[in-house]
Amino acid sequence: MFINRFKINNNHQNKIYYNLKYFSTSQTIIKPPPYNILFFGTDNVSLPILKALNENKTTRGDIVKELQVVCPKSKKREEVESYSIQNNIKITHPDEEKGMKGFQVPTTESNQQPFDLAVVVSFGHFIPKSVLSQFKYGGLNMHPSLLPRHRGAAPIYHTILKDDKEAGISIIELHPERFDCGKILSQVKLNNYDNSILYNQLLNQLSNLGTETLMETLQDFPNKSMNSFDQPEQGKTLASKVNKDISKVNWENSTQKEIWIHYRAFSDNISLHGMIYNKKYKTNKRIKFRKMLPPLGIYEAHDLENKTIYQSLETDLESYYNRCGGNSQIPFGTYFLETDKSKPYSNILWTKCKDGWVGFTELYEEGKKNDVKAHEFIFGKNTVSINNNKETIPQNQVVI
């Protein structure tokens, strides 16, 4: 943060003084809450914290005295904007073209004074010095990672993509020059983090943990601020934005585990996907993979549940390889569905990848209304069983 601290003992009372470099040379005492807070946010990561701040303001009032919101104006009206309108919270929008450059910081409605604190969560814009310096005590940010790991726009995605064995949140001071580099006031790990959960589950857990921790930090802000510490440089990583390109499966170069990790990261949001030829429309159409069977060797609990399925599949695949000239003759991305109900692996769409086969039980085909079960998707697509001794899977029956 842009504030220098020092502590003065006077008549057995501890007071924290700040030397404000950018907008004042005077000393400012950090007082305990409640605070006048200007909240910056946009989406479902931001919303739980805004709700907690507003609930405190309208009920106990021991942390939040006054609350206003800054959020981008959007046609689809994101979560923070919708909630603020519904709850009569005053909103200020950044300029659609300039963003936060030249942003005019509003004042409190009660006495037209500067706000005490900026609270920033998943806002999407950098808060420049010219804006940050107008807050009495600077600004705080809830970042859903254990900083300095996963600095950047997509920390939750990268927590999954890197197959991290732990996850958590950081409450930091806003840095006047760089994203996600401020001093740490609080940092908490998720208890018993289950690294088999999907993106939205992890997002909800981190948002709830971040909300609880931020409110605790504000409650004890003078002490938390004085005891904050610099982020270490060791262990820092960048969490850049993700897009649909990264969620497309490369069957030839991706292992079962890598596809599973991408499934966890993308299946319940931008979607894990591939392309399949549609005979009716004579073009490739996007297929989204909704429910995936965890591969063996990743989670012990899932191994116990799915071991019989995989063992039966491998046994029958060996027989099929002998009939069709070997595994190497089967293109990557080849798919099939076993229609013999006696087989444990039936009614699952199996697709060949770098080191084996991965299974999906639900899919979505571009242009359709709803997700479908694997056997409903396969119906009518001339798919053959690997146990039919007279047939082999067509060479062009592939997901690309």
C-alpha positions in Angstrom: 0.0 0.0 0.0 1.1 3.6 -0.4 0.9 4.3 3.4 3.8 4.3 5.9 2.9 3.3 9.4 4.3 3.9 12.8 2.9 3.3 16.3 2.8 5.8 19.2 2.1 4.8 22.8 0.4 7.6 24.7 -1.2 7.2 28.2 -1.2 3.4 27.7 -3.3 3.8 24.5 -2.0 2.5 21.2 -2.8 4.5 18.2 -1.7 3.8 14.6 -0.6 6.8 12.5 -0.3 6.8 8.8 2.0 9.1 6.7 0.0 9.5 3.5 2.5 9.9 0.7 0.2 10.8 -2.2 -2.6 13.0 -1.1 -1.4 14.4 2.3 1.6 14.9 4.4 -0.5 15.0 7.6 -0.8 12.1 10.1 -4.1 10.2 10.1 -5.2 8.0 12.9 -6.7 4.7 11.9 -9.9 4.5 14.0 -11.8 1.3 14.7 -15.0 0.6 12.6 -17.6 1.4 11.5 -16.3 2.7 8.2 -17.7 4.4 5.1 -16.9 2.0 2.3 -17.0 2.3 -1.4 -17.2 -1.2 -2.9 -15.8 -2.1 -6.3 -17.0 -5.3 -7.9 -18.9 -7.1 -10.7 -19.7 -10.8 -10.5 -20.5 -13.8 -8.4 -17.1 -13.7 -6.7 -17.9 -10.1 -5.6 -21.5 -10.5 -4.6 -21.2 -12.5 -1.3 -19.0 -9.8 0.1 -21.2 -6.9 -1.0 -24.2 -8.8 0.6 -22.3 -9.1 3.9 -21.3 -5.5 3.9 -24.8 -4.4 3.2 -26.3 -6.7 5.7 -24.0 -5.3 8.4 -24.9 -1.8 7.5 -28.6 -2.4 7.6 -28.6 -4.5 10.8 -25.7 -4.2 13.3 -23.8 -1.3 11.7 -20.7 -2.2 13.7 -18.4 -2.5 10.6 -20.1 -0.5 7.8 -21.5 3.0 8.4 -22.2 3.9 4.8 -21.9 1.8 1.6 -21.9 2.7 -2.1 -20.9 0.7 -5.2 -18.7 1.2 -8.2 -19.3 -1.4 -11.0 -19.1 -1.4 -14.8 -22.3 -0.7 -16.7 -23.2 -3.8 -18.8 -26.1 -4.7 -21.0 -26.7 -8.0 -19.3 -26.5 -6.4 -15.8 -24.1 -8.5 -13.7 -24.7 -9.7 -10.2 -23.3 -6.7 -8.3 -25.2 -4.1 -10.3 -28.5 -6.1 -10.0 -28.2 -6.5 -6.3 -27.3 -2.9 -5.8 -30.4 -1.7 -7.7 -32.7 -4.1 -5.8 -31.3 -2.9 -2.5 -31.2 0.8 -3.3 -27.5 1.1 -3.0 -26.1 4.1 -4.8 -24.1 3.1 -7.9 -21.3 4.9 -9.8 -20.2 3.6 -13.2 -16.7 4.0 -14.6 -16.5 5.5 -18.1 -17.1 2.7 -20.6 -14.1 3.8 -22.7 -11.6 5.3 -20.2 -12.3 2.8 -17.4 -10.8 4.1 -14.2 -8.6 6.7 -15.9 -9.8 10.1 -14.6 -12.5 8.5 -12.5 -14.4 10.9 -10.2 -14.6 9.2 -6.8 -18.0 9.9 -5.2 -18.3 11.2 -1.7 -20.5 10.0 1.2 -24.2 10.9 1.0 -24.3 11.6 4.7 -21.8 14.5 4.8 -20.2 14.6 1.3 -16.8 13.6 2.8 -14.3 11.1 1.3 -14.8 7.4 2.0 -12.7 5.7 4.5 -12.0 2.6 2.5 -12.2 1.1 -0.9 -13.1 -2.6 -0.9 -12.3 -4.3 -4.2 -13.3 -7.8 -5.2 -13.2 -9.2 -8.8 -13.6 -5.7 -10.3 -11.6 -6.1 -13.5 -10.1 -2.7 -13.5 -6.9 -1.4 -12.0 -7.4 1.2 -9.3 -4.8 4.0 -10.0 -3.0 6.2 -7.5 -5.2 9.1 -8.4 -8.3 7.2 -7.2 -6.7 5.2 -4.3 -5.3 8.4 -2.7 -8.8 9.8 -2.2 -9.6 7.2 0.5 -8.7 7.9 4.0 -7.3 4.5 4.7 -6.6 3.3 1.2 -8.1 0.1 -0.1 -8.5 -3.7 0.5 -8.8 -6.5 -1.9 -10.0 -10.1 -1.4 -8.1 -12.3 -3.8 -9.1 -16.0 -4.1 -5.7 -17.5 -3.9 -2.8 -17.9 -1.5 -0.7 -15.0 -2.8 1.8 -14.6 -4.2 0.7 -17.8 -6.0 -1.8 -17.1 -8.8 -1.6 -13.3 -9.1 -3.8 -12.2 -11.9 -7.3 -12.3 -13.4 -8.1 -16.1 -13.1 -6.7 -17.5 -9.8 -9.5 -20.1 -9.3 -9.1 -21.5 -12.8 -5.3 -21.8 -12.3 -5.6 -23.3 -8.8 -7.4 -26.2 -10.6 -5.3 -26.2 -13.8 -2.1 -26.5 -11.7 -3.7 -29.3 -9.7 -2.8 -27.5 -6.4 -3.2 -29.5 -3.3 -4.3 -26.5 -1.3 -6.4 -23.5 -1.9 -7.4 -20.3 0.0 -7.8 -16.6 0.0 -5.8 -13.5 0.7 -6.9 -10.1 2.1 -4.4 -7.6 0.8 -3.9 -3.8 0.6 -4.3 -2.3 -2.8 -1.0 -1.6 -4.4 -0.8 1.8 -6.2 1.2 0.5 -9.1 0.6 -3.3 -9.6 -2.2 -5.8 -9.5 -2.3 -8.2 -6.5 1.0 -7.1 -5.0 -0.1 -5.3 -1.9 0.8 -6.3 1.7 -1.1 -9.2 3.2 -3.4 -8.5 6.1 -5.0 -12.0 6.3 -4.5 -15.3 4.6 -6.6 -18.4 5.2 -6.5 -21.9 3.6 -9.6 -23.9 2.9 -10.0 -26.7 5.5 -9.9 -30.2 4.0 -9.6 -28.9 0.4 -11.0 -31.5 -1.9 -9.1 -31.2 -5.2 -11.6 -33.3 -7.1 -14.4 -30.6 -7.0 -15.4 -28.5 -10.0 -14.8 -24.8 -10.6 -18.1 -23.5 -9.4 -17.9 -25.5 -6.2 -14.4 -24.1 -5.5 -15.6 -20.6 -6.4 -18.4 -20.8 -3.9 -16.2 -22.1 -1.1 -13.5 -19.5 -1.7 -16.1 -16.7 -1.9 -17.6 -17.7 1.4 -14.2 -18.0 3.0 -13.2 -14.7 1.6 -16.4 -13.0 2.8 -15.9 -14.3 6.4 -12.2 -13.3 6.4 -12.8 -9.8 5.0 -15.4 -9.0 7.6 -13.1 -10.2 10.3 -10.3 -8.1 8.9 -12.5 -5.0 8.8 -13.6 -5.6 12.4 -10.0 -5.6 13.5 -8.6 -3.3 10.7 -6.3 -1.1 12.8 -4.4 -4.1 14.2 -4.5 -6.1 10.9 -3.2 -3.2 9.0 -0.3 -2.5 11.3 0.7 -6.2 11.3 0.5 -6.7 7.6 3.5 -8.0 5.7 5.0 -8.0 2.3 4.3 -10.8 -0.1 7.4 -13.0 -0.7 8.8 -13.1 -4.2 9.5 -16.8 -3.9 6.6 -18.9 -5.2 4.9 -16.2 -7.2 2.9 -17.3 -10.3 0.7 -15.6 -12.8 -3.0 -16.5 -13.4 -3.7 -15.1 -16.8 -7.2 -15.0 -18.3 -8.6 -18.1 -19.8 -10.8 -18.5 -22.9 -12.6 -21.2 -24.9 -9.5 -22.1 -26.9 -7.8 -23.5 -23.8 -10.9 -25.6 -22.9 -10.9 -27.5 -26.3 -9.5 -31.1 -25.8 -6.4 -32.1 -27.7 -7.0 -35.8 -27.7 -3.6 -36.8 -29.2 -1.5 -34.8 -26.7 -3.6 -34.9 -23.5 -3.5 -37.7 -20.9 -6.5 -38.9 -19.0 -5.3 -36.9 -15.9 -4.8 -33.7 -17.9 -8.3 -34.0 -19.5 -9.8 -34.6 -16.0 -8.1 -31.5 -14.7 -9.4 -29.5 -17.6 -12.9 -31.0 -17.0 -12.8 -29.8 -13.4 -11.8 -26.3 -14.5 -14.1 -25.8 -17.4 -17.1 -28.2 -17.5 -19.5 -26.2 -15.4 -18.7 -22.7 -16.9 -17.1 -22.2 -20.4 -17.2 -25.9 -21.0 -14.8 -28.7 -21.9 -15.4 -29.2 -25.6 -14.5 -30.8 -28.9 -16.0 -30.8 -32.5 -17.9 -33.6 -34.1 -19.1 -33.9 -37.7 -22.9 -33.6 -38.0 -24.2 -35.5 -41.1 -27.5 -33.7 -41.1 -26.0 -30.2 -41.4 -22.8 -31.4 -43.1 -20.5 -29.4 -40.8 -18.6 -29.8 -37.5 -20.6 -28.9 -34.4 -19.4 -28.2 -30.9 -19.8 -30.9 -28.3 -19.6 -29.9 -24.6 -18.6 -32.7 -22.2 -20.7 -32.4 -19.0 -20.1 -35.4 -16.7 -16.8 -37.2 -16.8 -15.8 -40.5 -15.1 -12.7 -39.8 -13.0 -9.7 -41.8 -14.4 -8.1 -44.5 -12.2 -5.1 -43.5 -10.0 -6.2 -40.0 -9.2 -8.5 -40.3 -6.2 -8.7 -43.4 -4.0 -12.4 -43.0 -3.3 -13.2 -42.8 -7.0 -10.9 -45.8 -7.8 -13.0 -48.0 -5.5 -16.2 -46.9 -7.2 -15.0 -47.2 -10.8 -12.4 -49.9 -10.7 -14.7 -52.6 -12.1 -15.8 -50.3 -15.0 -12.2 -49.7 -16.1 -11.0 -53.2 -15.6 -13.9 -54.6 -17.7 -13.3 -51.9 -20.4 -9.5 -52.7 -20.6 -10.2 -56.4 -21.0 -12.7 -55.9 -23.9 -10.5 -53.3 -25.5 -7.6 -55.8 -25.7 -9.8 -58.2 -27.6 -10.9 -55.4 -29.9 -7.3 -54.3 -30.6 -6.5 -57.8 -31.7 -9.4 -57.7 -34.2 -8.7 -54.3 -35.6 -4.9 -54.4 -36.0 -3.8 -52.9 -32.7 -4.3 -49.8 -30.6 -2.1 -47.7 -32.9 -4.6 -48.1 -35.7 -7.3 -46.3 -33.8 -7.2 -42.5 -34.3 -7.0 -40.2 -31.3 -10.5 -38.8 -30.6 -12.2 -42.0 -31.7 -15.4 -42.6 -29.7 -17.8 -45.4 -29.0 -20.6 -46.4 -26.7 -21.2 -50.0 -25.5 -24.8 -51.0 -25.9 -24.5 -54.3 -24.2 -26.2 -53.6 -20.8 -24.3 -56.4 -19.1 -21.1 -54.5 -19.5 -20.2 -52.2 -16.5 -18.9 -49.6 -19.0 -22.1 -49.4 -21.1 -24.0 -46.2 -21.8 -20.8 -44.1 -21.4 -19.2 -42.2 -24.3 -15.6 -43.4 -24.4 -13.1 -41.3 -26.3 -9.4 -42.2 -27.0 -6.7 -39.9 -25.7 -2.9 -39.9 -25.4 -2.7 -42.7 -22.8 -6.1 -44.5 -22.9 -9.8 -43.7 -22.9 -11.9 -41.2 -21.0 -15.6 -41.6 -20.3 -18.5 -39.1 -20.3 -22.1 -39.8 -19.3 -23.7 -36.5 -20.3 -23.1 -34.1 -23.2 -24.4 -31.1 -24.9 -24.5 -30.7 -28.7 -24.5 -27.2 -30.2 -27.9 -26.2 -31.4 -29.8 -28.5 -29.0 -31.9 -27.3 -26.1 -30.7 -29.5 -23.3 -27.9 -31.8 -22.1 -28.4 -35.4 -23.0 -27.3 -38.8 -21.6 -24.5 -40.4 -23.6 -26.7 -43.1 -25.1 -29.2 -40.4 -26.2 -26.4 -38.5 -28.0 -25.1 -41.6 -29.7 -28.5 -42.8 -30.9 -28.7 -42.6 -34.7 -25.0 -41.8 -35.3 -24.1 -45.3 -36.6 -21.9 -46.1 -33.6 -20.8 -49.7 -33.2 -20.1 -51.8 -30.1 -16.5 -52.9 -29.5 -17.9 -56.4 -28.7 -19.5 -56.9 -32.1 -17.0 -59.3 -33.8 -18.2 -58.3 -37.2 -17.7 -54.6 -36.9 -15.0 -52.0 -36.1 -15.3 -48.4 -35.3 -15.3 -46.3 -38.4 -12.1 -44.3 -38.9 -14.1 -41.0 -39.2 -16.0 -41.5 -36.0 -13.9 -39.1 -34.0 -14.1 -36.0 -31.9 -11.7 -33.3 -33.0 
